[in-house]
Each structure stands twice: as structure tokens, then as C-alpha cells.
Amino acid sequence: MLLPIAFGIAGCASTPSGGLEPLPAIPSGWTQVHDATTTATGTGSAGDDRPAARRPGPADNWWLAIDDPQLHRLVDAAGDVASVRLAHERLAEADAALRAASAALAPSVNGSVSASFNAPGDGAVRQSTRSTAAVFGYDFDVSGAGRARESATRALVESRTEAVAAARIAAREMAVRLYAAFAGATERRQATLLAVRALEDALGLAAARTRAGLGTELDIAQATAALAAARAQLPRLEAARDSVRLGLEALLGHVPGTLAPALARLEATPTVDAMPLMRTPLQVVASRPDLRAAEYELAAASATTAAAVRDRWPTLTLDAQIGVQSVRISGPLVGDGLASSLLAGLAGPLFDAGRLAARADAARARERAAAIAYRQAVLEALGEVEDGLQRLAQAMAEDGQNAVAADAAAARVTLTRSRWRAGLVPFLDVVLAEQALHVANAERALSRSRMLETFARLSAAVGLGGEAGG
């Protein structure tokens, strides 16, 4: 009679509805794609969602669009850094918890062996008992609380699986960004060294012309001041470069200085010859592992809420024992035989001072928090892609203008030097032209580094780079 009663009670239980706030309507396309690509190339069209000068990038290994084999090796290594390995261990922990939750729904079998000897005193009857038995137990989980916990743990395993891919994407993005910063600092240092050499030549030429009576001490003073200012920038650029290298080595788990020989061969920022493979907003939400992880966290919280509510309903258990028992009493009485028992029980809380209700309320609060976190993560992800599109387009346009400015500054230096030798302009014009060329080259290095960095940001924002093995 216990079974129909328990199932009838369980039928009254229902999965709680948390009144969760729905996601906002997601646009079918990016609002700034057309404007961004038009700004970047000047040839964008309504039917083309990428700059006309760039070809589509690889589907997942987006870093292969960067022309630098050394960077490819570093990004591959970033797929197995400490953060990724930690995510793997959290996944292993969740997987073990899932096995435990699934095992809790299965019947249990235990064995027992016992022996006793009773001798109350002189002249009393002595008695010994020995028994061996197997105990079978089963919880029918009529309320569904156990199955809800299993579902929550399974959702947690899925969330941890996605967290591994999310950690791999973040590590690879950071590796490229650090590499871009190192390359930018290296390129600016090279530009500064070229400026120093040019100013040294200008100082020597000014001194020679002054000795020949064709120049003045002012020319020497101006050249000396400009040269000292250029040299003063070298320690700062070298410190910035070394700081970024140390960050890259720490990310990849290397001892400081390990990458110095390999990175010393880098002279310029690598170029990007493709745009990331763009996805629609709905595809981004569906493909980004961090968003899928947040979705599974919400599912786990919902299942945990269901389990907490169903814990308030009765439970039905069945225990069976079968074994061999031997009883011996001093004298002729000896008994050996088969012993068995069957016990079924229906138990439920009558009074717990609100403990189970408080647990259910706490579970509902965690579910609402998970829903808020998921909704916010989706909005932030869409914003990251939107921002990445704009930043990449701006970096591409800026790099093009900086290239024009650098060429013009180099031409200005050549013309100014020629006019100064002819006595048509003062030496200050040469110094100013050299400084303008140095600034233009530094700005070009910055824009190239920024373009590579924004390319990495956008690639990660659309959910690329989460696969194992590079």
C-alpha cells in the first residue's frame, strides 16, 4: 500500500518556476558592420560584411591568419596553460560527482559478518552467535529529488566542459595580445634606434659644418638636445618590452628569460591578412563556450531548486537482508539456519523548524542569480563583438593613415636635409623633420600592434579558438 500512496504524494510535486527574466530580443546582424568596413576600406557595400581588402579567416584557428610561425607555436602552447589544466581538473571533479549522483539512484548491496559470545557468570548459560548476511537497499526516489540532483550534476559537467574551451580561448587571446605588445615595443625601439643613428649623423655633420664656418654652435646644441631626447626613450621602451615578455612567459608557464632568445629575432609586428570568420549574434550566443557554460550553470541551478523543493516530500525505501545465522547454547541446543528480513518504510518530515523550506528558498535565489549572470553574459558578449568590429576597423584605418604619414615624414627629412646643405633652411628644420619621422614611425608601430591586438579580441569575442590541439 505504500507505493500508490507515495506516488500519489509525489504527483503533487512540481518543478518550481523561478519567474526568471527572459533574454532581450537578439538582433539578426551587427549594427555597425557596414559602417565599420566602409570606414576601414572605403569600399564597403551593403552586401559585403567585411573589408574588401581582407579575405575570410580560418574557421577556428584564427591565429593562422597572422603571418608569423613563431606566434603560431606560442598560441598552440597557450592551449594547454595552467588555467586550461585547472579547468580540466574542475571538469574531472564534476564528472566524479556525476558518477556519485548516478550511483545514488541505483540499488545498494552491502555485506555483513558478525559474531557474539555471551557468558553472564558462573553457572549461567553461555551463548554464541555467528551470522553472515547480504543487505539489499533501494530508494524509489518517488519525489524525483535524486533524479533532479543527477540532472544538476550532469549540467555542471557540461558547464565545466565548456569552461575548458573558454579558458583555452582566453589564454590564446592573451598570448596574441602580449605578443602584439612585445612586437609593438620592439618596433618602436627599432624606430628609436634609427632616429638616434640619424641624429648622430646630423650632429656629426653639424659639427663638421661649424668647424668649416658653414654652421653655428646653435646647430650643434639643437642636434645634441634632439639626440639626448631620443636616447632617453630607449630604456623606457626596453623596460616595456621586457615586461611584456615576462608576462608572456608567465602565461605559458616558462621560467623568466626562456623566450628571450627566440623573441630577440622579432623585428616588426606581424601582419594580418584575413578577417575573423564573422558570425551572427545568434550564432555567437550559441557558439561561445563561456555563454554555454553560463547556460548550463542556470540549468544546474534550476535542477537543484527542484531537488530542494522535492526534499520536502516523503521518501520510500526498501531493505532486504538474507544470510546464514548460527546460534549455539551450552548444552544440546545448536541451531543453524537461513535468516532473512524485508523492511519497507515511508518517511517524511513533520517538523524541521523551516530547515527544508530555507534550503529551497536559497536554491531559488541561486537560480535567479544564475539567470541574471547568464543574461548579463550574453549582453556583454554581444557588446564585445560590436566593440571589436569598430576597434578593428578603426585600427585598420589608422594604420593606413600612419603609413602615409610615415612615408611623408621620410620624404620631408630627405628634402629638409638637402635644403639645409644648400643653406636654404636652418638646422632646426632638420631636427624637427627627424623628430617628426620618429613620431610617425612610432605611431605606425603602435597602430600595427593595435590592429593585431584588436584582431585577437574580435576573434575571441565571436567564439573562435576553443578547440584542443590548435
C-alpha positions in Angstrom: 0.0 0.0 0.0 3.0 2.3 0.5 3.7 2.6 -3.3 0.5 4.1 -4.5 0.4 6.5 -1.5 4.0 7.7 -2.2 3.4 8.1 -5.9 0.2 10.0 -5.3 2.0 12.4 -3.0 4.9 12.8 -5.5 2.4 13.7 -8.2 1.6 16.8 -6.2 5.2 18.0 -6.5 6.2 20.2 -9.4 9.3 21.8 -10.7 9.5 25.4 -9.4 9.1 28.3 -11.8 11.5 30.9 -10.8 9.9 33.8 -12.7 13.1 34.3 -14.5 13.6 37.4 -16.6 13.7 36.5 -20.3 16.6 37.4 -22.6 16.1 40.5 -24.7 15.5 40.2 -28.4 18.8 39.4 -30.1 19.4 41.3 -33.4 20.0 39.2 -36.5 23.0 41.2 -37.6 25.6 43.5 -36.2 24.6 47.2 -36.2 28.0 48.6 -37.0 29.3 46.1 -39.5 28.6 48.2 -42.6 29.9 51.4 -41.2 33.0 49.8 -39.8 34.0 48.1 -43.0 33.3 51.2 -45.1 35.5 53.3 -42.7 38.3 50.8 -42.9 38.5 50.4 -46.7 36.3 53.0 -48.3 34.8 50.3 -50.5 32.3 48.6 -48.2 28.9 47.7 -49.5 25.6 46.6 -48.1 26.2 43.1 -49.5 29.7 42.7 -48.0 30.1 42.4 -44.3 33.9 42.6 -44.2 36.6 44.9 -45.6 37.0 44.4 -49.3 40.8 44.2 -48.9 40.7 41.2 -46.5 39.8 37.6 -47.2 37.8 35.5 -44.7 39.9 33.9 -42.0 40.1 30.3 -40.9 37.1 28.8 -39.1 38.6 28.2 -35.7 42.4 28.6 -35.8 42.2 32.3 -36.4 45.8 32.9 -35.5 46.9 31.2 -38.7 45.8 34.4 -40.5 48.8 36.1 -38.8 52.0 35.8 -40.8 54.3 34.6 -38.0 55.2 30.9 -37.5 56.7 31.7 -34.1 53.4 33.2 -33.0 51.6 30.0 -34.2 53.8 27.9 -31.9 53.2 30.2 -28.9 49.4 30.1 -29.5 49.4 26.3 -29.8 51.3 26.2 -26.5 48.7 28.6 -24.9 46.1 25.9 -25.5 47.5 23.9 -22.5 48.5 26.6 -20.0 47.8 26.4 -16.3 44.3 28.0 -16.5 43.3 25.3 -19.0 44.7 22.5 -16.9 42.9 23.8 -13.9 39.6 23.9 -15.9 40.3 20.2 -16.8 40.7 19.3 -13.2 37.4 21.0 -12.3 35.8 19.0 -15.1 37.2 15.8 -13.6 35.8 16.7 -10.2 32.4 17.4 -11.7 32.5 14.1 -13.6 33.2 12.2 -10.4 30.3 14.0 -8.7 28.1 12.9 -11.6 29.1 9.3 -11.2 28.3 9.5 -7.5 24.9 11.1 -8.1 24.0 8.4 -10.7 25.2 5.7 -8.3 22.9 7.1 -5.6 19.9 6.2 -7.7 21.0 2.5 -8.1 20.3 -0.3 -5.6 22.9 -0.8 -3.0 24.3 -4.2 -1.8 26.2 -4.5 1.4 27.7 -7.4 3.3 27.9 -8.0 7.0 29.6 -10.5 9.2 29.1 -10.6 12.9 29.9 -12.8 15.9 28.9 -12.6 19.6 29.6 -14.6 22.7 27.7 -14.2 25.9 28.9 -15.6 29.3 27.0 -13.8 32.1 28.7 -15.6 35.0 29.5 -18.8 36.8 26.9 -21.4 36.2 25.0 -19.3 33.6 24.1 -20.4 30.2 26.7 -19.4 27.6 25.6 -18.4 24.2 27.4 -17.7 20.9 26.0 -16.4 17.7 27.6 -16.0 14.3 25.9 -14.6 11.2 26.8 -13.7 7.6 24.3 -11.7 5.5 23.9 -9.7 2.4 21.8 -6.5 2.7 20.0 -5.1 -0.4 18.7 -1.5 -0.3 16.8 0.7 -2.7 15.4 4.2 -2.5 12.5 4.5 -5.0 13.0 8.3 -5.3 9.3 8.8 -5.8 9.6 12.6 -5.3 12.3 12.8 -8.1 14.8 14.7 -5.8 17.6 12.2 -6.6 17.0 12.4 -10.4 16.9 16.2 -10.1 20.3 16.2 -8.3 21.7 13.9 -11.0 20.4 16.4 -13.7 22.0 19.3 -11.8 25.3 17.4 -11.7 25.2 16.5 -15.3 24.5 20.2 -16.2 27.5 21.1 -14.1 29.7 18.6 -16.0 28.6 20.3 -19.3 29.3 23.7 -17.8 32.8 22.6 -16.8 33.4 21.1 -20.3 32.6 24.5 -21.9 34.7 26.2 -19.3 37.7 24.3 -20.6 37.1 25.7 -24.1 36.5 29.2 -22.7 39.8 29.1 -20.8 41.6 28.0 -23.9 40.1 30.9 -25.9 41.1 33.4 -23.2 44.7 32.0 -23.0 45.2 32.1 -26.7 43.8 35.7 -27.0 46.0 36.8 -24.2 49.1 35.2 -25.8 48.5 37.1 -29.1 47.8 40.3 -27.3 51.0 40.0 -25.3 52.9 39.1 -28.4 51.5 42.1 -30.2 52.5 44.4 -27.4 56.0 42.9 -27.4 56.3 43.3 -31.2 55.0 46.9 -30.9 57.5 47.8 -28.3 60.3 46.1 -30.3 59.3 48.0 -33.4 59.2 51.3 -31.6 62.6 50.6 -30.1 63.9 49.9 -33.6 62.4 53.2 -34.9 64.0 55.0 -32.0 67.4 53.4 -32.7 67.1 54.6 -36.3 66.3 58.0 -35.1 69.3 58.0 -32.8 71.6 57.0 -35.6 70.1 59.7 -37.9 70.5 62.3 -35.2 74.1 61.2 -34.6 74.9 61.6 -38.2 73.2 65.0 -38.1 75.2 66.0 -35.1 78.5 65.0 -36.8 77.5 66.9 -39.9 76.6 70.0 -37.9 79.9 69.9 -36.1 81.8 69.5 -39.3 80.0 72.4 -40.9 80.5 74.5 -37.9 84.3 73.8 -38.0 84.2 74.8 -41.7 82.5 78.0 -40.8 79.2 77.0 -42.5 77.2 76.4 -39.4 76.8 77.7 -35.8 77.1 76.4 -32.3 73.3 76.6 -32.2 73.1 73.8 -34.8 75.3 71.6 -32.6 73.2 72.4 -29.5 70.0 71.6 -31.3 71.3 68.3 -32.6 72.7 67.4 -29.2 69.4 68.1 -27.4 67.4 66.1 -30.0 69.8 63.2 -29.8 69.7 63.1 -26.0 65.8 63.1 -26.1 65.8 60.2 -28.5 68.3 58.2 -26.4 66.3 58.8 -23.3 63.4 56.9 -24.8 65.3 53.7 -25.3 65.4 52.5 -21.6 61.6 53.0 -21.3 60.9 51.1 -24.5 63.3 48.2 -23.4 61.6 48.0 -20.0 58.2 47.9 -21.6 59.3 45.2 -24.0 60.9 43.1 -21.2 57.8 43.5 -19.0 55.5 42.1 -21.8 57.9 39.2 -22.4 57.8 38.3 -18.7 54.0 38.3 -18.9 54.0 36.0 -21.9 56.5 33.7 -20.2 54.3 33.6 -17.1 51.2 32.9 -19.1 52.9 29.9 -20.9 54.4 28.6 -17.7 58.1 29.3 -18.6 60.9 30.4 -16.4 61.7 34.1 -16.8 64.1 34.6 -19.7 63.1 31.4 -21.6 61.6 33.2 -24.5 64.2 36.0 -24.7 66.4 34.3 -27.4 63.5 33.4 -29.7 61.8 36.8 -29.3 65.1 38.6 -29.9 64.7 37.7 -33.6 61.4 39.6 -33.9 61.9 42.9 -35.6 58.4 44.0 -36.7 54.8 43.4 -35.8 53.4 40.6 -37.9 50.7 41.4 -40.4 47.1 40.0 -40.5 45.9 39.0 -44.0 42.3 37.9 -43.1 39.3 39.0 -41.1 37.9 36.7 -38.4 35.1 34.4 -39.6 32.1 36.5 -38.6 29.0 35.0 -37.0 25.6 36.5 -36.4 24.6 37.5 -32.9 22.5 34.3 -32.5 25.5 32.2 -33.7 27.8 33.9 -31.2 25.4 33.2 -28.3 25.2 29.5 -29.5 28.9 29.0 -30.1 30.7 30.9 -27.3 31.7 28.4 -24.7 31.5 30.9 -21.8 27.9 31.6 -22.7 27.1 27.9 -23.0 28.8 27.4 -19.6 26.6 30.1 -18.1 23.5 28.4 -19.6 24.4 25.1 -18.1 25.0 26.8 -14.8 21.5 28.1 -15.0 20.2 24.6 -15.8 22.1 23.1 -12.9 20.7 25.8 -10.5 17.2 25.1 -11.8 17.6 21.3 -11.2 19.0 22.0 -7.7 15.9 24.1 -6.9 13.7 21.2 -8.0 15.6 18.8 -5.8 15.4 21.2 -2.8 11.6 21.5 -3.2 11.1 17.7 -3.6 13.2 17.0 -0.5 10.1 18.1 1.5 8.1 15.1 0.2 8.1 11.6 1.6 10.6 9.0 0.7 10.0 5.3 0.1 12.8 2.8 0.9 13.1 -0.9 0.7 15.7 -3.0 2.6 16.1 -6.8 2.3 18.5 -9.0 4.2 19.4 -12.6 3.6 22.1 -14.7 5.2 23.2 -17.6 7.4 22.9 -17.5 11.2 24.4 -20.0 13.7 23.3 -20.0 17.3 25.0 -22.2 19.9 24.0 -22.5 23.6 25.8 -24.6 26.2 24.2 -28.0 26.2 22.5 -29.8 23.4 20.9 -26.7 21.8 22.5 -25.9 18.5 20.8 -24.0 15.7 22.0 -23.2 12.2 19.7 -21.8 9.5 18.8 -19.2 6.9 17.9 -15.8 8.3 16.0 -13.2 6.2 14.1 -10.0 6.6 12.2 -7.5 4.5 11.6 -3.9 5.5 9.8 -1.2 3.6 9.4 2.3 5.0 7.7 5.6 4.1 9.3 8.6 5.8 8.7 12.3 5.5 9.4 15.5 7.5 6.7 16.5 10.0 8.5 19.4 11.7 12.0 20.7 10.9 11.7 24.4 12.1 11.8 25.5 8.4 15.1 24.0 7.5 14.0 22.4 4.2 12.0 25.5 3.3 15.0 27.6 3.9 17.1 25.3 1.7 14.5 25.6 -1.1 14.5 29.4 -0.8 18.3 29.5 -1.0 18.2 27.3 -4.1 15.6 29.6 -5.8 17.9 32.6 -5.0 20.9 30.8 -6.6 18.7 30.1 -9.7 17.7 33.7 -10.0 21.3 34.8 -9.6 22.4 32.3 -12.3 19.7 33.7 -14.7 20.9 37.2 -14.1 24.5 36.2 -14.7 23.6 34.4 -17.9 21.6 37.3 -19.2 24.4 39.8 -18.4 27.0 37.5 -20.0 25.0 37.4 -23.3 24.7 41.2 -23.3 28.4 41.6 -22.6 29.3 39.1 -25.3 27.3 41.0 -27.9 28.9 44.2 -26.8 32.3 42.7 -27.1 31.8 41.7 -30.7 30.2 45.1 -31.6 33.2 46.9 -29.9 35.7 44.5 -31.6 34.3 45.3 -35.1 34.6 49.0 -34.5 38.0 48.8 -33.0 39.4 46.6 -35.7 38.0 48.9 -38.4 39.5 51.9 -36.7 42.9 50.3 -36.2 43.0 49.3 -39.9 42.1 52.9 -41.0 44.6 54.3 -38.5 47.3 52.0 -39.8 46.7 53.1 -43.4 46.9 56.8 -42.5 50.0 56.2 -40.3 51.7 54.5 -43.3 51.0 57.6 -45.4 52.3 59.9 -42.6 55.5 57.8 -42.2 56.2 58.0 -46.0 55.6 61.7 -46.0 57.8 62.2 -42.9 60.7 60.3 -44.6 60.3 62.4 -47.7 60.3 65.5 -45.6 63.6 64.5 -43.9 65.3 64.0 -47.3 64.1 67.3 -48.6 64.9 69.2 -45.5 68.5 67.8 -45.3 69.0 68.8 -48.9 67.8 72.3 -48.4 69.8 72.7 -45.2 73.0 71.7 -47.0 72.2 74.3 -49.6 71.8 76.9 -46.9 68.1 77.4 -47.6 66.7 76.4 -44.2 68.1 76.5 -40.6 69.3 73.3 -39.0 66.3 73.4 -36.6 64.1 72.3 -39.6 66.3 69.2 -40.0 65.9 68.4 -36.3 62.1 68.9 -36.4 61.9 66.7 -39.5 63.9 63.9 -37.8 61.7 64.1 -34.8 58.5 64.1 -36.9 59.8 61.0 -38.7 60.5 59.3 -35.4 57.0 60.1 -34.1 55.4 58.8 -37.4 57.3 55.5 -37.2 56.4 55.1 -33.6 52.7 55.7 -34.4 52.9 53.3 -37.2 54.3 50.6 -34.9 51.5 51.4 -32.4 48.8 51.1 -34.9 50.2 47.8 -36.3 50.3 46.4 -32.7 46.8 47.7 -32.0 45.5 46.1 -35.2 46.9 42.7 -34.2 45.5 43.1 -30.7 42.0 44.0 -31.8 42.1 41.1 -34.3 42.7 38.8 -31.4 40.0 40.4 -29.3 37.4 40.1 -32.1 38.3 36.5 -32.9 37.9 35.5 -29.2 34.7 37.6 -29.0 32.9 35.6 -31.7 33.9 32.3 -30.0 36.9 31.1 -32.1 39.9 29.2 -30.8 38.3 26.9 -28.2 39.3 23.6 -29.9 42.0 21.5 -28.4 45.2 20.8 -30.2 45.4 24.1 -32.1 
